[in-house]
């Protein structure tokens, strides 16, 4: 997903959404926020991280706010979005009757 918002210090992408294939809810989704310049090359504003394990309890998360980190230490803003998990395969159960994460799609709405 590549969406840009020109000439704004508080960009808003209400109509943007993206489907992402996931193989396990034990993974972490990393979202990069870029600053696109007209003359210079794009630069990284920071990165927001979402542990997909949050979607095992509730597959619909509305109003998720994650901090945007620059170089993993300095918070430079926050990213607000909705995320939905749609399983595409049945969850597997191991010998101890624990449910393993199944494959599915993640829908991000910003």
VMD Tcl script that draws the C-alpha trace (Angstrom):
set ca {
  {0.00 0.00 0.00}
  {1.39 3.36 -1.00}
  {-0.73 6.35 -0.15}
  {0.46 9.93 0.02}
  {-0.97 13.13 1.41}
  {0.58 16.33 0.10}
  {1.27 19.51 2.09}
  {-0.03 18.31 5.45}
  {1.46 17.96 8.93}
  {-1.53 15.80 9.96}
  {-2.26 13.55 6.97}
  {-5.50 11.58 6.86}
  {-6.20 8.62 4.57}
  {-9.84 7.87 5.35}
  {-10.55 6.05 2.10}
  {-7.40 3.92 2.05}
  {-7.42 0.22 2.91}
  {-5.14 -2.72 2.25}
  {-5.38 -6.52 2.44}
  {-2.31 -8.36 3.70}
  {-1.84 -12.14 3.74}
  {-0.61 -13.54 7.05}
  {0.57 -17.07 7.77}
  {0.49 -16.89 11.54}
  {-0.94 -14.60 14.19}
  {2.31 -15.10 16.08}
  {3.98 -12.63 13.69}
  {4.40 -8.87 14.02}
  {3.15 -6.44 11.39}
  {5.54 -3.51 10.83}
  {4.14 -0.39 9.18}
  {6.57 2.16 7.74}
  {5.48 5.79 7.55}
  {7.26 7.69 4.79}
  {7.66 11.38 3.98}
  {7.44 11.92 0.22}
  {9.12 15.07 -1.12}
  {8.61 16.55 -4.55}
  {12.32 17.17 -5.16}
  {14.23 14.97 -2.71}
  {13.88 11.22 -2.37}
  {11.35 9.87 0.16}
  {12.53 9.56 3.75}
  {11.41 7.38 6.63}
  {9.38 9.20 9.30}
  {9.24 6.13 11.50}
  {7.77 2.71 12.07}
  {4.68 1.45 13.92}
  {4.43 -2.14 15.13}
  {1.30 -4.27 15.63}
  {1.57 -7.72 17.28}
  {-0.91 -9.86 15.34}
  {-1.54 -11.94 18.47}
  {-3.96 -9.16 19.53}
  {-6.29 -10.44 16.80}
  {-6.63 -13.92 18.33}
  {-8.91 -12.59 21.09}
  {-10.89 -10.21 18.90}
  {-10.60 -10.35 15.11}
  {-11.96 -6.78 14.77}
  {-10.00 -3.92 16.31}
  {-11.39 -0.45 15.70}
  {-9.46 2.68 16.61}
  {-6.08 1.02 17.14}
  {-3.46 3.66 17.92}
  {0.19 2.66 17.73}
  {3.18 4.93 18.37}
  {5.50 5.73 15.46}
  {9.11 5.22 16.49}
  {12.17 6.70 14.80}
  {15.22 4.43 15.21}
  {13.30 2.29 17.79}
  {13.71 4.82 20.61}
  {12.11 8.19 19.86}
  {8.33 8.51 19.47}
  {7.62 10.92 16.59}
  {3.85 10.52 16.33}
  {1.07 7.97 16.29}
  {-0.81 5.97 13.68}
  {-4.57 5.47 14.07}
  {-6.24 2.67 12.10}
  {-8.78 -0.17 12.15}
  {-7.70 -3.76 11.58}
  {-9.78 -6.83 10.76}
  {-8.64 -10.47 10.59}
  {-10.36 -12.88 8.19}
  {-9.17 -16.50 8.60}
  {-8.85 -18.47 5.35}
  {-8.00 -21.86 6.91}
  {-9.20 -23.63 10.02}
  {-6.95 -23.30 13.07}
  {-4.77 -26.30 13.86}
  {-4.90 -27.94 17.30}
  {-1.69 -29.50 18.67}
  {-1.38 -32.58 20.92}
  {-1.91 -30.47 24.08}
  {-5.21 -29.12 22.70}
  {-3.75 -25.65 22.12}
  {-4.97 -23.78 19.07}
  {-2.28 -22.69 16.64}
  {-2.79 -19.56 14.56}
  {-4.31 -20.08 11.16}
  {-3.62 -18.40 7.85}
  {-5.76 -15.46 6.88}
  {-6.06 -11.93 5.57}
  {-5.62 -8.70 7.48}
  {-7.57 -5.65 6.35}
  {-6.09 -2.31 7.44}
  {-8.28 0.77 7.17}
  {-6.63 4.10 7.83}
}
mol new
graphics top color blue
foreach p $ca { graphics top sphere $p radius 0.5 }
foreach p [lrange $ca 0 end-1] q [lrange $ca 1 end] { graphics top cylinder $p $q radius 0.2 }
display resetview
